[in-house]
Amino acid sequence: MRMKTRIFVNRDLGTDTGERATAAQKGFTLVELSIVLVIIGLIIGGVLKGQELIANAQIKNVASQMQGYQAAFQAFKDKYNALPGDVVGANNLIPGCTAAPCLPGSGTQGDGLIGTSVATSYNTNVSTVAENIAAWQQLAATRFVGGVELGTTSTAVFGSQFPNAQTGGGFHILYQGATGRHVLRLTGTVGAPASASGALRPDQALQLDNILDDGQPVSGALFTNTTISDGAGSNACLTSATNIYTAANSASTCNLIYDLN
């Protein structure tokens, strides 16, 4: 006698045991995978765009810093009829400026120069020069600038004796005798500038130069040279012969000079 096998369907579940196993093994459809990939792409695109916006904002902030220091330099000069760091009798004019480093002991105050004349390549180390340090102390004490630690006599670092930059590195004020002008130096090292340790990548330097000046590295009010910045090889900041920044290079090998006058 032949036995008959019947499969009973549970109407509440709407499927039998075999169908349930098949359903459990189903994956994503192509439409579902496409949606997931689109979402992932949007997330990655948003992250990359966010990073680009942050990088652009940092360069704009550095440009604002440099313009602010230029304005502060001139405002201090107008108010005190002297340059910051070179004021005669600063202890009688500037609140709290009664001792070093705000009050330099160099004995050359009033000569119209901040520190001594630096090399024409602008690579002189001024991190221990009394008037160069006092210049920032006096600007900060008179509230023309921020980002400087008043009264500190510790080893020179950016963010303490000298203000730091949004992109890294920081700023010095220099005097160059051949041009008779004071300048702001943006550099990656607090001592003498090193082309291998620049404050900016070439593309950042180009962007900053386009904001503040003419976009050319060896001309204008914002410039550099092949002593303080890398001028050769795969990491070059600039090509001086053609007066362009090598923006395709990704190493931080650019240090810049900005006219304060």
PyMOL commands that set and color helices and strands:
alter all, ss='L'
color gray80, all
select helices_A, chain A and resi 17-24+30-80+90-93+130-141+195-197+202-212
alter helices_A, ss='H'
color red, helices_A
select strands_A, chain A and resi 170-176+181-187+222-223+238-239+244-245+256-259
alter strands_A, ss='S'
color yellow, strands_A
deselect
rebuild
show_as cartoon
